[in-house]
Amino acid sequence: MNHALLRDLTPAVIGVLVRRGADFVAAEDAVQEALVEALRTWPSVPPADPRGWLITVAWRRFLDETRADTARRRREDRAHLDPPPGPVPSGDDTLRLYFLCAHPSLTPASAVALTLRAVGGLTTRQIAAAYLVPETTMAQRISRAKKTIAGVRFDKPGDVSTVLRVLYLVFNEGYTGDVDLVIEAIRLTRHLAAVLDHPEVHGLLALMLLHHARRAARTTAHGALIPLAEQDRTRWDTSLITEGVRILQTALSRDRLGEFQAQAAIAALHADAPTASSTDWVQIVEWYDELARLTDSPVVHLNRAVAVGEADGPRAGLAALASLDPDLPRYQAVAAYLQERAGSRETAAHLYAEAARRATNTAERDHLLLQSARLNHPPPSSSTPST
């Protein structure tokens, strides 16, 4: 049984049912039933046209449910006739589904869960395991999301930026449970790039590939964090870097700069440097300036302060940091790094300890505590004993 094929076909099949008149909730339920039937019958009787088979079975499930429920007679009136036989056009059904699952009425958490279920084809159990919540909790979240967008019709172009933010949220969740959400986010973004020609979609895909290329070098065998400057760059995936840079260059050539393209350009400059000391920090600061102009995000300004500290010295970085809110995530960690580079070991040790208290995951906390402990021990004396 080709489970990957079923996952790839799921959004297109849901989209076809929605286009034929089913609302999203009914369409998604019918497709889930069709998938169960496919898992039962395909191993012994594989269909010649898997997509057509799923559409036919799901549509019949939808009609059966509609006809059996008198409370939904109005929906039956819209869909009382089976479509004529023949090939089913692809259209932009999958694209519509991306926009539907990222509907502005949904919370980010609900949009992510619904995207993984309807577009990604993951089971509720898999999504729950990935987010470390009980399956019943995730089922309720998905159910609420489906009810929120029940009956929503798309007669206007969707918001691409919202879809991209949902995919980026998936990517940033990393790996938990039996689902690698990084790989899943890249797969979905590749899929989106195939149906939507938009430079920011390609910018996000390039950013994901460039970050993912460094994955093997980010942690030790025991899960401890390895800072970018200390990573073994021979472990970076050069094929992913090459692909990411190529996709980015194509996107930038469209001259429609967006935030994901700017972030990818920064990642590309890091990937291009053979050593940490050879990083082109001046150009990275310039890209952060572009990114700040596009978003005015406090987090962007925080990361820019680090780049300024590398390009113009730690004092300049601290000056750039001074105007930012100390309650920003990672503010203390950035301040600690710049203070250490400026020679203020005691201040840096205190800030590292404070950053550790605010850390949101164990690996980050342990790394920051190690930095604090390192600075709390005086460096070995360089003087030689007198004779």
Disulfide bonds with the S-S distance in Angstrom:
none
